[in-house]
Amino acid sequence: MTAPGDDGNLIDEYRNIAAIVAALALLQAATGAISVVGPLTLIAQGASTWTIGAIASSYALGFVVGARLAPAEIRQIGHIRAFAAFAAGGSLAAAGLYISAHPAWWMLMQALIGLSAAGLLASGESWIAGAAPAARRGAVLGFYLVTSKLGFMAGPFLAALATPGSAAAFLIVSALFTASLIPVSATRRAEPAPPSAEPFGPMRLWDTAPSAVIAAFIAGIVNGAVLQLYAIFVTDLAPDSVTGMAAMFNAAMIGGAVLSQWPAGMVSDKMDRRIVIAVLAAASGLAAALLALFGMQLPLPVVFTLAAVWGAGSLSFYGVAVAHAADRAEPGQAANMMSGILILWATGSMLGPALAGGVMSVIGVGGLFMFAAAGLFILALAMLYRRAEARQVPDIDKGDFAPSAATSMSAADLNPMIDENDDPDFPRDA
């Protein structure tokens, strides 16, 4: 029987979790808004698509640096101070974009925004992991991921309230970073222990789970490119209402991902996860090819449907890849494995926008999804090849799927798959 005091403590725990989740949803709204404000402003300023892609890649560079440095910073100054510092940095950098149109300045500010976003995610996610009851981590993780995706969907709609390139547009992004501090101030719990998982290097990851390495890297390249540059693609769909069109297109992509992640993961529990990744990649690759070739001629409902199919496949297979890596990790090493996979994803996301921007500069805006289709078809073939070359993990050795997001190394501590991997009695392949 639960004591009354225990009920009160549990309510406080969930209250604190909700506050941090709300803060990170506001952060996701800020990053969603900048994914529209940034490219559309640069287009208005006459920047080439390659330049826009290079600037978007600088965001990913900052994210990688932030993901590596944030845990040490949190250990030095604590979660609350770190969260406040990173929120302030993101807010100042977003406002600073309005100061100059020079590409070098934009690269610097975008790198600072990426660093700040990574730091905020590391601070917030390790806080959630420390507050979540062990028996409810799966539910908490699902609630957090859905809420954060809703935040990312809302950001572009807020950006649509202002004209791209105007001071108001940048103030919206800056205000969202600042607003993320408000829920944090409502917490009433001592700070948790700082994140401790050190990521595995690429060679160790390759030796353990090469299919996960391939999938995570291509996810970074393809998804990093599309989520940073989709606003350029939609400029020809609705020239008179680009920001609104971009918001709806983004909502379709993210909505598809929200609906497909759990079903895809549950199916992967019953069969070889590499086959599931291949199917997701092939389906999203086909949707990307259709968008590239016929997107400007198709009715808008069809365009949004294809965007949703792309999101359902391309934005979902990363979680399956993480689960595949966790299946093959030695006991006690799943968190390190997941952290290493995240770094690979972030490295791919540095390359993707610049490469896609170069393709778009040669063949037009449709080049974004042509680039995505090529990467996804390569991934599908690679998974089929790996399936033929290496045996699958037996079903009895698999942990139950739990969704994963490419956010921070702290997210590994929240994933229920970690608990199964740490259990010495859990059956696994010899």
Wavefront OBJ file of the C-alpha trace (Angstrom):
o trace
v 0.000 0.000 0.000
v 1.329 3.454 -0.909
v 1.690 5.929 1.901
v 0.056 9.348 1.457
v 3.443 11.012 1.571
v 4.646 8.792 -1.261
v 1.709 9.927 -3.397
v 2.673 13.538 -2.768
v 6.292 12.854 -3.716
v 5.177 11.102 -6.904
v 2.998 14.059 -7.853
v 5.941 16.398 -7.284
v 8.154 14.199 -9.467
v 5.679 14.281 -12.349
v 5.192 18.022 -11.865
v 8.929 18.541 -12.219
v 9.083 16.283 -15.257
v 6.230 18.198 -16.901
v 8.033 21.484 -16.260
v 11.262 20.294 -17.919
v 9.352 18.732 -20.821
v 7.549 22.050 -21.356
v 10.894 23.872 -21.350
v 12.340 21.522 -23.957
v 9.165 21.800 -26.062
v 9.730 25.561 -26.158
v 13.319 24.899 -27.223
v 12.062 22.660 -30.033
v 9.634 25.405 -31.048
v 12.601 27.779 -31.285
v 14.601 25.380 -33.476
v 11.525 24.734 -35.607
v 11.006 28.469 -36.062
v 14.621 29.117 -37.040
v 14.400 26.329 -39.650
v 11.897 28.588 -41.471
v 13.122 32.071 -40.562
v 16.755 31.365 -41.438
v 16.495 29.962 -44.985
v 13.686 32.308 -46.064
v 15.599 35.343 -44.801
v 18.728 34.247 -46.648
v 16.722 33.712 -49.851
v 15.353 37.246 -49.534
v 18.914 38.494 -49.111
v 19.977 36.773 -52.336
v 22.072 33.961 -50.850
v 22.691 30.871 -52.976
v 21.317 27.516 -51.923
v 24.863 26.257 -51.348
v 25.541 29.173 -48.998
v 22.303 28.475 -47.144
v 23.280 24.818 -46.855
v 26.728 25.712 -45.519
v 25.152 28.015 -42.914
v 22.770 25.226 -41.893
v 25.744 22.883 -41.548
v 27.346 25.325 -39.118
v 24.331 24.811 -36.847
v 25.074 21.082 -36.842
v 28.752 21.779 -36.133
v 27.749 23.800 -33.091
v 25.405 21.006 -32.061
v 28.221 18.437 -32.166
v 30.486 20.682 -30.095
v 27.684 21.328 -27.621
v 26.827 17.634 -27.327
v 30.432 16.843 -26.413
v 31.042 19.799 -24.082
v 27.682 20.073 -22.317
v 28.095 17.123 -19.894
v 31.349 18.581 -18.534
v 29.783 22.020 -18.224
v 26.801 20.580 -16.351
v 29.173 18.821 -13.942
v 30.967 22.119 -13.327
v 28.053 24.482 -12.712
v 24.946 22.314 -12.302
v 21.796 21.811 -14.363
v 19.995 25.050 -13.539
v 22.920 27.361 -14.274
v 23.812 25.397 -17.396
v 20.236 25.513 -18.658
v 20.073 29.266 -18.044
v 23.412 29.875 -19.753
v 22.537 27.869 -22.831
v 19.067 29.452 -23.099
v 20.616 32.908 -22.895
v 23.191 31.969 -25.526
v 20.531 30.707 -27.917
v 18.386 33.787 -27.374
v 21.265 36.197 -28.005
v 22.455 34.321 -31.084
v 18.948 34.241 -32.599
v 18.573 37.987 -32.099
v 22.112 38.500 -33.380
v 21.205 37.080 -36.784
v 19.381 40.337 -37.493
v 22.569 42.401 -37.091
v 24.314 41.409 -40.318
v 23.606 39.544 -43.559
v 27.226 38.409 -44.001
v 27.441 34.604 -44.386
v 30.370 34.349 -41.961
v 28.345 36.122 -39.264
v 25.379 33.841 -39.891
v 27.612 30.780 -39.652
v 28.913 31.960 -36.290
v 25.450 32.725 -34.923
v 23.999 29.448 -36.223
v 26.886 27.537 -34.634
v 26.118 29.252 -31.329
v 22.427 28.363 -31.674
v 23.350 24.730 -32.354
v 25.711 24.654 -29.368
v 23.047 26.193 -27.143
v 20.365 23.776 -28.335
v 22.628 20.787 -27.632
v 23.419 22.133 -24.176
v 19.756 22.722 -23.369
v 18.851 19.207 -24.475
v 21.674 17.666 -22.430
v 20.657 19.635 -19.334
v 16.948 18.969 -19.688
v 17.076 15.326 -20.708
v 19.474 14.320 -17.928
v 17.147 16.135 -15.515
v 14.138 14.185 -16.834
v 16.099 10.921 -16.606
v 16.942 11.663 -12.980
v 13.344 12.516 -12.070
v 11.532 9.739 -13.963
v 10.562 6.699 -11.833
v 12.354 3.627 -13.185
v 9.085 1.762 -13.743
v 7.638 4.636 -15.790
v 10.600 5.572 -17.976
v 8.989 4.257 -21.141
v 5.826 6.319 -20.586
v 7.842 9.400 -19.649
v 10.056 8.994 -22.719
v 7.034 8.652 -25.001
v 5.356 11.702 -23.449
v 8.546 13.735 -23.811
v 9.189 12.765 -27.427
v 5.631 13.468 -28.563
v 5.576 16.815 -26.718
v 8.912 17.853 -28.198
v 7.730 16.990 -31.715
v 4.589 19.054 -31.139
v 6.856 21.929 -30.128
v 8.890 21.536 -33.313
v 5.645 21.534 -35.315
v 4.393 24.682 -33.579
v 7.567 26.721 -34.126
v 7.118 27.340 -37.873
v 3.488 28.375 -37.340
v 4.690 30.995 -34.845
v 7.342 32.112 -37.339
v 4.580 32.552 -39.929
v 3.208 35.411 -37.838
v 6.102 37.605 -39.009
v 7.645 38.469 -42.363
v 10.884 36.542 -43.028
v 13.875 38.817 -42.456
v 11.995 41.219 -40.222
v 13.081 42.006 -36.692
v 9.853 40.410 -35.443
v 10.794 37.059 -36.987
v 14.080 36.894 -35.108
v 12.476 38.158 -31.914
v 10.016 35.259 -32.035
v 12.892 32.777 -32.098
v 14.769 34.662 -29.398
v 11.659 34.861 -27.218
v 11.098 31.100 -27.468
v 14.620 30.426 -26.204
v 14.037 32.843 -23.332
v 10.604 31.392 -22.556
v 12.163 27.962 -22.005
v 13.524 29.335 -18.717
v 10.053 29.924 -17.262
v 9.044 26.263 -16.695
v 12.484 25.472 -15.289
v 11.973 28.098 -12.590
v 8.867 26.162 -11.453
v 10.757 22.994 -10.529
v 11.045 21.998 -6.884
v 13.519 19.156 -6.982
v 17.210 18.910 -6.230
v 19.344 18.636 -9.320
v 20.099 15.089 -10.476
v 23.516 13.638 -11.066
v 25.179 14.942 -14.247
v 25.278 12.760 -17.381
v 28.168 10.319 -17.336
v 28.008 8.116 -20.455
v 31.069 8.515 -22.672
v 30.339 7.803 -26.335
v 32.018 4.891 -28.080
v 34.308 5.779 -30.972
v 33.278 5.023 -34.565
v 35.514 1.940 -34.933
v 34.152 0.303 -31.799
v 30.629 1.071 -32.953
v 31.382 -0.429 -36.358
v 32.798 -3.595 -34.825
v 29.666 -4.008 -32.691
v 26.788 -2.849 -34.901
v 27.833 -1.740 -38.419
v 24.219 -1.546 -39.634
v 23.370 0.933 -36.876
v 26.407 3.024 -37.821
v 25.319 3.187 -41.475
v 21.698 4.000 -40.597
v 22.560 6.697 -38.047
v 25.062 8.402 -40.347
v 22.670 8.453 -43.300
v 19.856 9.628 -41.012
v 22.041 12.603 -40.091
v 22.911 13.380 -43.694
v 19.381 13.079 -45.093
v 17.255 14.339 -42.211
v 19.682 17.112 -41.345
v 19.452 18.372 -44.916
v 15.665 18.156 -45.266
v 14.753 19.588 -41.844
v 17.103 22.539 -42.347
v 16.305 23.303 -45.987
v 12.666 22.279 -46.617
v 11.598 25.927 -46.454
v 13.530 26.531 -49.697
v 11.728 23.643 -51.385
v 8.269 25.049 -50.602
v 9.024 28.536 -51.979
v 7.716 27.463 -55.387
v 4.634 25.735 -53.934
v 3.057 28.916 -52.576
v 5.114 32.028 -53.395
v 2.547 34.336 -51.774
v 2.437 32.511 -48.417
v 5.760 30.763 -48.062
v 5.987 30.760 -44.265
v 2.513 29.296 -43.852
v 3.224 26.660 -46.486
v 6.518 25.807 -44.789
v 4.736 25.396 -41.457
v 2.156 23.021 -42.926
v 4.802 21.042 -44.807
v 6.826 20.655 -41.616
v 3.716 19.616 -39.680
v 3.045 16.899 -42.263
v 6.596 15.526 -41.987
v 6.663 15.527 -38.188
v 3.097 14.223 -37.967
v 4.055 11.242 -40.109
v 6.979 10.512 -37.793
v 4.808 10.698 -34.674
v 2.310 8.215 -36.112
v 4.853 5.697 -37.381
v 7.582 5.487 -34.750
v 5.866 3.173 -32.277
v 4.363 0.798 -34.914
v 7.725 0.557 -36.697
v 9.478 -0.200 -33.429
v 6.950 -2.831 -32.401
v 7.300 -4.563 -35.769
v 11.086 -4.503 -35.384
v 10.710 -6.415 -32.101
v 9.237 -9.307 -34.113
v 11.656 -9.431 -37.049
v 15.130 -8.372 -38.126
v 15.407 -4.649 -37.403
v 17.536 -4.166 -40.521
v 14.612 -5.249 -42.694
v 12.401 -2.684 -40.963
v 15.013 0.029 -41.579
v 15.225 -1.026 -45.241
v 11.443 -0.842 -45.682
v 11.222 2.552 -43.967
v 14.106 3.893 -46.061
v 12.667 2.567 -49.323
v 9.196 3.993 -48.628
v 10.525 7.406 -47.670
v 12.965 7.316 -50.589
v 10.073 6.734 -52.996
v 8.121 9.617 -51.438
v 11.205 11.844 -51.720
v 11.692 10.921 -55.386
v 8.066 11.754 -56.171
v 8.391 15.108 -54.392
v 11.580 15.865 -56.316
v 10.178 14.958 -59.722
v 6.519 15.998 -59.478
v 6.165 18.092 -56.317
v 5.478 21.330 -58.168
v 2.766 19.776 -60.351
v 0.893 17.728 -57.735
v -2.120 19.021 -55.780
v -1.191 20.285 -52.313
v -3.021 17.473 -50.450
v -0.901 14.952 -52.347
v 2.269 16.937 -51.585
v 1.439 16.946 -47.872
v 0.668 13.218 -47.985
v 4.063 12.519 -49.564
v 5.703 14.717 -46.941
v 3.981 12.674 -44.233
v 5.128 9.405 -45.837
v 8.663 10.762 -46.008
v 8.529 11.722 -42.327
v 6.995 8.382 -41.354
v 9.949 6.555 -42.868
v 12.970 8.832 -42.738
v 12.316 10.304 -39.298
v 11.563 6.906 -37.718
v 14.378 4.550 -38.667
v 16.938 6.231 -36.394
v 15.107 4.845 -33.354
v 15.108 1.354 -34.880
v 18.848 1.675 -35.558
v 19.464 2.620 -31.925
v 17.455 -0.412 -30.799
v 19.531 -2.609 -33.137
v 22.726 -1.249 -31.575
v 21.360 -1.795 -28.055
v 20.572 -5.430 -28.946
v 24.238 -6.005 -29.762
v 25.770 -4.031 -26.907
v 27.525 -5.810 -24.073
v 25.918 -5.565 -20.611
v 26.272 -2.086 -19.143
v 27.397 -0.513 -22.433
v 24.123 0.445 -24.135
v 24.277 4.070 -22.920
v 27.796 4.462 -24.333
v 26.621 2.853 -27.551
v 23.646 5.222 -27.886
v 25.846 8.240 -27.180
v 28.262 7.183 -29.901
v 25.396 6.673 -32.348
v 24.229 10.226 -31.615
v 27.666 11.644 -32.437
v 27.634 9.762 -35.753
v 24.188 11.170 -36.528
v 25.361 14.693 -35.700
v 28.443 14.265 -37.898
v 26.195 13.296 -40.796
v 23.962 16.285 -40.110
v 26.989 18.560 -40.547
v 27.567 17.217 -44.048
v 23.990 16.877 -45.256
v 22.844 20.510 -45.570
v 26.011 21.638 -47.387
v 25.880 18.685 -49.796
v 22.164 19.106 -50.450
v 22.615 22.846 -50.908
v 25.210 22.118 -53.581
v 22.853 19.736 -55.374
v 20.049 22.305 -55.236
v 22.303 24.972 -56.711
v 22.815 22.737 -59.754
v 19.380 21.192 -60.408
v 16.981 23.467 -58.502
v 14.924 23.174 -55.339
v 13.810 19.653 -56.238
v 17.426 18.638 -55.671
v 16.764 18.568 -51.925
v 14.484 15.559 -52.142
v 16.464 14.014 -54.983
v 19.456 14.102 -52.629
v 17.310 12.585 -49.876
v 15.982 9.854 -52.168
v 19.500 8.841 -53.208
v 20.657 8.567 -49.598
v 17.590 6.594 -48.536
v 17.796 4.117 -51.415
v 21.482 3.564 -50.613
v 20.514 2.884 -47.010
v 17.823 0.381 -48.025
v 20.289 -1.529 -50.198
v 22.943 -1.428 -47.464
v 20.532 -2.909 -44.924
v 19.555 -5.711 -47.290
v 23.233 -6.425 -47.938
v 24.040 -6.468 -44.221
v 21.043 -8.747 -43.634
v 22.463 -11.240 -46.125
v 26.005 -11.014 -44.745
v 25.392 -11.111 -40.971
v 22.881 -13.100 -38.957
v 20.181 -11.316 -37.043
v 19.962 -11.086 -33.272
v 17.614 -13.851 -32.046
v 14.256 -12.567 -30.825
v 14.972 -13.849 -27.321
v 18.076 -11.632 -27.153
v 16.225 -8.476 -28.156
v 15.080 -5.853 -25.721
v 11.648 -4.323 -26.186
v 11.721 -1.317 -28.482
v 11.600 2.146 -26.946
v 11.618 5.289 -29.106
v 14.882 7.201 -29.423
v 15.584 10.691 -30.668
v 18.806 12.275 -31.895
v 18.907 14.930 -29.197
v 21.590 14.513 -26.528
v 23.791 11.897 -24.893
v 21.660 12.318 -21.763
v 18.681 10.779 -23.585
v 20.338 7.374 -23.284
v 19.826 7.464 -19.509
v 16.074 7.856 -20.040
v 15.667 4.964 -22.460
v 14.181 1.790 -20.898
v 16.413 -0.309 -23.182
v 19.309 0.714 -20.941
v 17.739 -1.027 -17.947
v 17.389 -4.279 -19.895
v 20.965 -4.046 -21.162
v 22.267 -3.485 -17.632
v 20.427 -6.560 -16.314
v 22.930 -9.441 -16.163
v 20.057 -11.960 -16.189
v 18.591 -10.590 -19.414
v 19.115 -13.222 -22.176
v 21.430 -12.136 -24.968
v 23.366 -13.609 -27.830
v 26.630 -15.265 -26.896
l 1 2 3 4 5 6 7 8 9 10 11 12 13 14 15 16 17 18 19 20 21 22 23 24 25 26 27 28 29 30 31 32 33 34 35 36 37 38 39 40 41 42 43 44 45 46 47 48 49 50 51 52 53 54 55 56 57 58 59 60 61 62 63 64 65 66 67 68 69 70 71 72 73 74 75 76 77 78 79 80 81 82 83 84 85 86 87 88 89 90 91 92 93 94 95 96 97 98 99 100 101 102 103 104 105 106 107 108 109 110 111 112 113 114 115 116 117 118 119 120 121 122 123 124 125 126 127 128 129 130 131 132 133 134 135 136 137 138 139 140 141 142 143 144 145 146 147 148 149 150 151 152 153 154 155 156 157 158 159 160 161 162 163 164 165 166 167 168 169 170 171 172 173 174 175 176 177 178 179 180 181 182 183 184 185 186 187 188 189 190 191 192 193 194 195 196 197 198 199 200 201 202 203 204 205 206 207 208 209 210 211 212 213 214 215 216 217 218 219 220 221 222 223 224 225 226 227 228 229 230 231 232 233 234 235 236 237 238 239 240 241 242 243 244 245 246 247 248 249 250 251 252 253 254 255 256 257 258 259 260 261 262 263 264 265 266 267 268 269 270 271 272 273 274 275 276 277 278 279 280 281 282 283 284 285 286 287 288 289 290 291 292 293 294 295 296 297 298 299 300 301 302 303 304 305 306 307 308 309 310 311 312 313 314 315 316 317 318 319 320 321 322 323 324 325 326 327 328 329 330 331 332 333 334 335 336 337 338 339 340 341 342 343 344 345 346 347 348 349 350 351 352 353 354 355 356 357 358 359 360 361 362 363 364 365 366 367 368 369 370 371 372 373 374 375 376 377 378 379 380 381 382 383 384 385 386 387 388 389 390 391 392 393 394 395 396 397 398 399 400 401 402 403 404 405 406 407 408 409 410 411 412 413 414 415 416 417 418 419 420 421 422 423 424 425 426 427 428 429 430
